[in-house]
Amino acid sequence: MKTIIIIQARMGSSRLPGKVLMPLGNTVVLDYVVSRCQQVEEIDEVIVATSTLMQDDVIENWCQKHHVSCFRGSEDDVLSRYYECAKPHQPDYVIRVTADCPFVDYELANQIIEAMKAEPSDIVIVEGDLPRGLVVEMVSFSALEYIYHHGKEPRHREHVTYYAYEFPDEFKRTLVQAPKAICQPQLRITLDTEEDYQLCVAIANHFRGDRFVRSREVVQFLLDHPDVAKLNAHVQQKPVV
């Protein structure tokens, strides 16, 4: 079962420009994301997919410096970027990660892969209310190709797997139950605003820059330190339109 991880990353952000290369711990946000993805078992390759815009040259330069594969494609048509990135590798499955999730749960990713091996399907659906920023998405390449050809609306092109959630009857699904220890939907562990960044810095500093701290430990830290958790509790996720 050939599986690749594609991390979408770009410097452009309406609320926090340049966020993926902002300092975090002893390194930068993107290093956290890539390093944690490299911890996922049975992965053939981890690829950073950025845009062809000049402002994203720094992302390609970072990847070259750290020996990480990099693909460049459309900035706005992220679905196209994913499909064109994956196609030359001809994988069986693609795992989608966004570069604004520095504490993405690699243990849950392992669980998702095992579930897909046991019950092959088009897409994995994780059941359980998780904090934003921990979960990964896994789809078969054939499903990604189908979405690429059938997802025509702007929301489908911007949010890679959105079509599969909007039209669930068109896809075979594998269900995975998220561990109860991380089912804390009131928490926000992603990076989209300055307040999010403050929270991520607080987490990284508490764990002394450990890029591989378990996501469940991050969740427990925020539960034990409500003063940190409230830093971004008011932030609203931008709606899908």
KAZIMO-V670053 format. One line per field, one symbol per residue. phi: phi as a letter, one per 30 degrees, with the letter a starting at -180 (. if undefined). psi: psi as a letter, one per 20 degrees, with the letter a starting at -180 (. if undefined). A space follows every 10 residues. Layout:
# KAZIMO-V670053
phi->???
psi->???
This chain:
# KAZIMO-V670053
phi->.dbbcccdba ddadcaeidd cddahcbbed dedddddddd dicdacbccc cddedceddd dddddchcdb bbbddddded edddddeddh ddbbccbcdc bdcedddddd ddddddddbe adacccckdc ddjcdccbbd dddedddedc dcdeddddce ceedddbddd bdcccbdded dcdbdddbbb bbbddededd dddeddchid dceddddddd edddbddded ebdddcdddd b
psi->oppqppoppq hpphhmqjhi jqqpcjcrgh hgggghhiip qkphqpppoa rjqhijhhgh gggghjlpqp qpbqghmhgg ggghghghil rhqpppqqik mikqnhghgg ggghhhghmp ahqppppqoq qpihqrppqq hhgggggghh ohqhhhhhog jhhhhhmhii qpqppppqph hjmmiiqolr oirhhggggh gggghgjljo ijpqhhhggh ghhimhhghi hjhippppqp .
